[in-house]
Amino acid sequence: MSTVSSPPPASPSPSEGSGALTFLSAKQLWRPSASGAVIDAWKRDDQAAAWKAWRTHLADRPAPKTEPHLTSGKKPSSLAWGLPKAEGEALDAWRRGLARKVETAQAWLDTLEGTPDRRAALEAVAWAAALPSLAKKHDADTWWRLTETLLRLVEEASAAAAPDPSETEETVVRHLIAGELALVLAKRLPEIRPVDELASDARKLLSQALERLTDGEGLLTAPLWTDGPSPAAPLLLASWTRCLILAGEGKAPWNADAQTQYEWMVRQTLRLSDRQGRFAFAPSETIGSAELIREMLERGGDASDEAAAARRLKGYKADESFETPDTSNHSEWAELGVLSAGWRDKAPRIVVAHPADTMRVEVHSGKHVLFSGEWPVEATIDGVPVQSTDEWDCQCWHTDEDGDYLELALDLQNDSRLERQFFVSREDGVAFIAESLFTEQDEHRNIEITSRLPMGEGVCLRPEKETRDALLSVEGQPVAGVLPLALPEWREDPRGGELTAEDKRLVLTRQWEGRTAVSPLWIDFSAKRFEKQRTWRQLSVAEALKNVSADVAVAYRVQSAKEQWLMYRSLDEPANRTFLGQNYSSEQVVGTFDAENGTIDEYFEIDADDD
């Protein structure tokens, strides 16, 4: 078990610092809330009598009513909230046995070494919560050694500089120890003066953290949601919520500004949750996520949040008559966006995290996660792989009653640029993900873009034999359809690229000789509609009565069953251009197409002078 630096000897001298609690005077150690028998025995330096009186005092006093379920109960402890199933169950099994034998505490203390990890920090919180009950089973030396070690952990974590939010493991450990552990110790042992004094510093640290790690509207920065197989964000949410429970009804363990961030955080967390309470980018089986969200709603949600939760979470009951908040959001500061068609579980949703020059994407269709994981940049210009020179930058975020649109750009070497676009329709059950490479040079180049999207658990790609469209299925049942719009529909035409599956990833390749290459993937979330009939065509685009190349502008027509859509994008300077009888001078237009009267009902239109 990897935990923390070595504890002090069992019998330290007074000169060894504030960790040596047993060497403090009665006035330095005890607050008046300790029993008179304890204080009197301590003044007489009668350690045996003091220990006996202290054990009696702890046994007789009631446990705090606000104590979270840290050390008892049949359900998994709230300490396991946010952990992957196997890790959480192992922690909970250890927690249930920690007070059975004196040797357990001694062994834990003897093996402490190295830098804290999240497991060590969570174990420390469990030991702190159990300290009052441990006194009746443990000898004085072991109990005081354990208490002093936990106190020292808090002091060291509090004194350390706050880690950068990108250092996710360090961020979690610091808040578990300097924040939650400090509060638990102060709540469980308020009679011990050095322990009780921990609460003030913990309050300051937690207040600063909730403001520093969020975007001003409660959204945690992207690395906390995406880093590693067990992201940090759920563990922070769990820890902060336990701190709120510990503080008691109507109280908060932080300042008013931090409380405002927590209340905003409830809404942001709902946006990132599915019907089972699973968070975006988290393992499919996580301990206590639904219970955590319910506690967050109770501690910081308003009527609108509860109405949203009644639609989103399985089994959550609330008054649905209240107006629900917006389902979608993008934060440039947090580098995270949610494009969602609604709060209902069946509503399609795309989550995009883009910290620095990396990106993770998650696409939901009802209860199924179609794609989830890292979407790497993989493209070549004249056979040379592209290299980023900056971070993802938000070019456009648009949301209204028709849908959500997000456009991100990444600068590359040699004045090239990669763009990624995301769109989700509110009503029609369609979306697209597009990737475009701009060389910004006059001469034609050999461009290849490879989009590798990791498919969700149990999702398979079922390509058609004669055409390049495909179904996404789960356990043999189709759940969505995909169309590679820039590729020829029929496989007998070998030009341009391919749509395949490789190593549990959807792989879309696009090859083009020119200045710019576009590779859009259209998603139809209605498998029933998609199975009936589908087709797509790249349309001719004309300017001044002459067709322009696909380096200048592209347009596509998509059909599923009887419904049709049009997508147009200018890749050069916008100009007055025509396609399929439509005339636009916009940078981009996407909408439904009425074939009978030849009109477009626009989802959105981006004008040339839009920011």
N, C-alpha and C positions, 0 to 999 in steps of 0.2 A: 504494500500500500504506500503510495507516494503522498507525503503530506508536507510537513513543515520542518523548520530547523530544530535542532535538538533542544529538549526542554532543560531547564536548570536542574541542578542536583536536587535530591529529595530534601536535603537539609542545607539550604543556602545560608550564607552569612548576611547580616543586615546590609553590608556594603554592596551587595550584588544587585541592588536596584529595587524598583517598586514591585517587581513580580513576587518578592518574598513577603507574602501577606502575613505569615505567622510571626514575622519579626517586627511588625508595626505595633505601636501602642494601642491601647483600647480606644483612645480618642481618634487616632488615625484610621483605625480599621472599622469600628462599629458606628453605625448611626443609631439614634435613640430608639428606632423601631425594633432593634434587637432586644431580646428579653433581658431583664435586669440580671438574671442568673448568669447569662453568657458574659455580659460586660463585667460583672463583679469578679467572676472566675478569671477572666482575662487580665484584669487589673492585678490580681493576686499572683499572676503567672502560673496558675494551676491549669495546665493544658488539658489534663485528663478531665477535670470537672467542667472546663469550658466546652470541650468536645461533647460531653454527655449532655450538657444543657443546650448546646446548639442543635444536636440531633433531635432532642425533645421539642425544641422550638419549631424546627422544620416540619416535624411530624404533626404537630398540633395546628399549624396555620393552614387555612384553606388555599387550594390552588387558585390562581387568578382565573376569573370567569372568561377572560378574553384569550386564554391560551389556545393557540392553534393546535390541531391534532398532530402533534409532533411525535409523541411517544406512546400513544395508545390508540385503540380502535381496530375494528376488523378490516376496514377499507385501507387501501394504501395510504401511507402518511402523506401529508401535503408536502413534505420534504422531497418526495419523488416527483412532484408535478413538473412536467416539461422534459423529463428524462426519457430516452428510449426504453421500451418495455423491459428488456433484459436487464439493463443497467438500473432501472427504477426498482424492479422486483428484488434485485440483489441488495440494493441499499435498504429496502424495507425489511427484508429478512434479517439483515445485520442489525437494524434498529430495534427490532422486536427482541433481540437477544442481548442487547448491550448491558442490561442491568442484572442479568442472571448470575454472573460470577464476578468476583473481585478481580480475577485474573484477566478478564476482558479489558478493563480499564488500564491495568498495569501493562498489558501487552500493547495496547493502543499507544500509550505514552512512550513505551520503550522503542517503538518502531517509527516514531516521528522523525523524518529527515527529509532534506531536500526542499524544493519549492512547493507551495500548496497547489493542489489541483482541486477541481470542483467537488470530487468525491470527498476529499479530506475536509474541505470547508463545510460540506453538508453534514459530515459526521461530527464536526466540532459543534455545529448548531444543535444536533441531537444530544450530545453530551451536556451542553449547557442547559437545555430544557429538562434533562433528567437529573440535574445536580441535587435538587431538594430530596428526591426519593432515593438517590444513591447513598445519601448520608447514613441511612439505617442499615446498609449492607456493607459499606466499605469502612476501612480503618481511617483514622484521621490523616495519616501521612499520604495515602493514596488520594483521598478526597481533596486535600489542600493542594497537592501537586497538580491534580487535574484542573482545579479552579485557577491556579496561578498560570498554568500553561495556556488555558483559554484566554485569560486576561492578557497575557503577553502577545498572543496571536493578534488580538484586537489592536493593541498598542503599536505593533510593528506595521500592520496593514494600514492603520490610520496615518502613521508617520510617512509612509511611502508616497511618492508622487503618483497622481492619478494617471493610469495608463491611457494611451491613445485608444479611442473606440474600436479601431481596427484590431487591437490586441484583445480579442474577445475573451479568451480564457482568463487572462489577467483581470479583465474588467469584471467578469462574473465572480471570481474568487475574492477580489477586493470588496465587493458589495456584500457578499455573503458573510465575510468576516468582520470588516470594519463597520458594516451597517447592521445586518440582521443578527449576527452573533452578539454584537455589542448590546442590541436592544433586548435580546432574549436573556442574556446574563443580568442586565439591569432589572428586568422584569421579574426574574426568578429569584434573584438575591439582592433585593433593594437594601437589606440591612448592612451589607458590606460596602463601606463608603467608596473605595476605589472602583468597585464594580458599578455602583449606582451612578457614579460620575461619568460613566461611558456613554450614557444616553444623550448627553448634550452634544458631544462630538459626532455621534452617529446621526443625530438629527441634521447637523450641518452637512455632513457628507452626503446623506441621502437627498437633501434638498438640492445640493449642487449637481448631483448625478442626474436627477430627473430632468433638470433644465439643460444640462450639458449634453446628454445622450439623445435628446428628442429635438424635433424641428420647430418647436413652438406651438405645435398642434398635436403633440402626443405621439408622433411617429418616431420610433427608434431607427437609428441609422442602419443602412442596408447590411453591413458586415455582421451585425448582431443577429440578423435573420438568416444569413446564408453561409456563414463560415463553418465548415466542417460538417460531419454527418450528424452531429447533435448541436444545433444552433444555440447561441447564448440567449437570444431574446426571450424564449419561453421560461428559462431559468430566472432571468431578471424579473419578469412579470410575476412569477411565482413568489420570489423572495420579497418583492415590494408588497405584494398582496398579503403575505403572511405578516409583514411588518404592520400593515394597516389593521389586520385582525388583532394583533398583539396590542396596538395602541388603544383599542376599545371604541365603543360606539360614540360617534360624534367627534372623535379625536383623530389626529393624523401625526405620524412620526416625522413630519417634514413641514416646511413652511407653506404658506397659502399658494404661492406661485407653483411650487412642486405639486401640490394637490390638484391645481388646475390642469397641469400636464398629465397627471394620472387619470383624471376624468376624461380628457381628450383621448388618452391611450385606450380606454375601454372601446371607443368607437373604432379607432384604428385597428385594434385587435380583432374586432368583429369582421372588419373588411378583409382581414387576412386569414379568416377561419372558414372551415367548411361545416357541413351539417353535423359531423361527429365532434367538432371542436378542434380538429387537427389544424395546426398552423401551416401556412405556406412554407415550403422547403424543409419542413420537419419530417422525421421518420414517420412512416405510415402508422406505426403503433407507438404511441407516446402515452405515458402515464398521466392521468388526471387532467387533460387539457380542457375537457368540457366542464369539469368541476371548477377549475381555475377561472374560466370565463364567467361562470355563474357567480363566483365570489367577487370578481371584478365588477360585474353589473350591480351587485348589491352594494359594493363599497363606493362606486364612482359613476355608475350609469344613470342616465335620466330616462324620462318616459319614451323619448324617441329611440334611444338605444335599446330599451326593452322591447319596443315594437319591432325593431329590426331583428333582435335576437329571437323573437317569437317566430319570425319567418325563416331565419337562417339555421338556428340550432334545433336539433332533434329533441323533442320533449319539453322545450322551454315554453312556459305559459306566461303570457302577459297580454295587456290590452293592446290590440292591434289597430285600434282606431286612431292612435296618435300618428302624426306625419313622421315618416321615417327619414333619416338623414341621407345624404348622397351616398350611393354605394361605391363611388369611384373617387380616386385621389392620386395625385402625383406630387412628390416633394423633391425638388432639385437638391435641397440640402441633405435629405435622407437618402437620395439616390434610389428611390423606390416608388413604383407606381402600381395601382390596381385599376384595371379596366373591367367593369362588371355590368351585366345587363340587369341586375336586380338583386334583392336580398333573398329571394326564394332559392332553394337548393338547386333547382333545375336551371337557373340562370347561368349562362356561360360567363367565364371569368378568366382573365389573363393577369398574372402578377409578374412584374418585371423589376428585377433588382440589378442595378448597374454601378456598383462601387468601382471607382477608378476606371481601368480599361477592361474590366471583366464584366460578365453578364450571366445572370441566371434567370430562367423563365419557367413559369408554371401555367399550364392551360387546363382549365376545368370544364367539363361537360357533365352537368348534373353531379351524380355521386362519383364519377370517374375522373381521374387525373390523367389527361391524355399525354401531356409532356411535363417533365419536371427535372430540372438540373441545369448544369452549366451549358451555355451556348457559346462555344469558342469561336473566335475570329479565325477563319480559315479561307484564305483567298490568295491568288497569285496573279501577278502582272508579268507577262512574258516569262512565265515559269518561276519567277522569284517570289517567295512568300512575302506578304505585306507585314509591316511592323508598325505598331501604334506609337505615336509620339506624344499623346496626351490622354485625357480621360474622356469618358462618354459625356457629351454635352446635350442638354435638352433643346431641340430646335423648335418643337411645338407640342403643346398639350391643349387639347380641346375636348370639352365634355358638355353634352346637352341631352335633351330628351330623345334624340335619335341614336346616340352612341358616344363612345370614347375613342379618341385618337391620340397616339403618342409617337413622336418622332425623335430619335436620338442619333447623334453623329459622333464619329471617332476619327480624329485626324491621323493620317498615316504618313510614312516617309514619302519623299519625292512629291509633295503637294497633293497626294491622293487623299481620298476621304471615303469612309464606309458609313452608310446610313442604315438604320433599322427602323421599321415602321410597324405599329401595332394598331389594330382597330377591332372593336367589338360593337355589333349592332344591339340596340336595346330590345327590339321587338322581333326581328326576323330570324334570329338564330344563326347568324353568320359572322365570320371574323376573317381577318387576314394578318399574316406576318410576312413582312417583306424585307429583303436585304439588297442593298444597291451599292455598287462600287464606282466611284468617280475618279478618273485618272487626272482630270484637269489639264490635259495636253491635247494638242491639235491632231497629232498622228494617231492612227489606230494601233491598238495594243491587243495582244492575246490575253483575255481576262477569263479567269475561272473563279467562281464562288462556290464554296461547299458549305451548306447549312446542315449542321448535325444537331438534331433536337432529340434529347434523351426521352424515350417514351416512358409513360408511367407504369407502375407495377401492374402486370397482367395484360398490358395493351400490346396488340400485335398489328402490324401493317399488312393488309391484304391487297396487293396491287392487282389491277386488272391485267389480263393477258394481252389484249390487243391495244389498249389505250393506257395512258400514263397516269390516270387518276387512280385513287386507292381508297379503301375503307379502313378505318381504325376499328378494331374489334376487341372485346373482352370476353374470354371464355366462349369464343365462337360467335358471339352476338355483336352485330355492328353497332357502334355508338356514335360515329361521326364519319364524314368523308373529307378528303383533301384533294385539291387540284393544283398542279404546278403551272400557273398561268403563263409563264414565259416560255414553256416548252411546247412543242407540237403535241397535239392530242394523240395522234396515232403513233404507235411504236415503230411502224415501218419507216417512219421518217427519223433517221438517226441523229439529226442535227440538234445541237443546243444543250444536251445534258440528260439527266435521268433522275427519277424518283425511286429510291430503293430503301430497304431496311438493312442495317448492319450493326451487329453487336448491340441490340436493343435500342437502336437509335434510328429515327427517320433521317435519311440522308438525301438531300436535294442538291444536285450539282447543276450549275449553269455555266455554259461556255459561250464566249462571244468575242468576236473580233471587232473592236471599236474603241470609243473613248469612255463609254459607260455601260455597265451591265446591271440589269434589274432581275431579281429573283423572288417573285411573290408566291406565297403559299396560301391559297384560299381554303378556309375551313367551314364546312357546313355541319352544324351541330345536330341537325335533324337527319339521322341516318335513314329514317323511313322515307323522307322526301328525296334524299340523295340516291337511294336505291332505285327509284322509279325511272329517272332519266336525268342525265347530266352531260353537259358539254361546255366547252369554252373556246373562244377564238381570240387571237390577237388581231386587233382592228387596224386598218389603215388610218393614219393621221395625216391631214393635209394642211399646208400653210401656203397662202397665196396661190391656191389651186394646184400645188405640187405636193406629192407625198414626201414626208420627212422620214429620216431614218430613225431606228430605235435608239440612237444616241441622243436624239433631240426630244422625243416624246413617245410615250407608249399608251395604249388603251386596250382594255380587255372587256369582252362580254362573257358573262358567266350565267349558266342556266342549271337549275335543279328543279325537276318536275316542271310546273308551269311558271315558276318564278324566275326572274332574270335580274341581273345587276350589271352595272357598268363601273369600271375603274379607269381613271385617266390620270397621268402624271407627266408634267413637263420636266425634262431632265436638263434642258438648256434654259436660256432666258425665256420666261413665259411670253407667249405671243398669241395673236388671234388665230386659233387652229380649229379644225373641224374633224369630227369622227362620228360615224353612224348617224349622220344628219344633225349632230349636235355641234354648237359653236361656242367655244370657251376661250378666254384669255387667262384662265386661272393657272395656278401652279399645280393644283390637284383637285380632283372631284371624284367622289364615290357616292353611289346611290342605287336605288332600285330603278329598273328600266321597264317601262310599259311598251311592249312591242306593238300593241294595237294602235296607239296614237304617237309612238316614237318619242316619248318624253322621259326625262329623268326626275325622279323625286329624290333630291339630294340628302344623303346622310350628313355630309359636310363638304364645304368648298373652301380651299385655301387660296386667297388672292395673292397676287405677286407682291403687294405692299404690306401683307400681314407680317407681324413679328413672329 
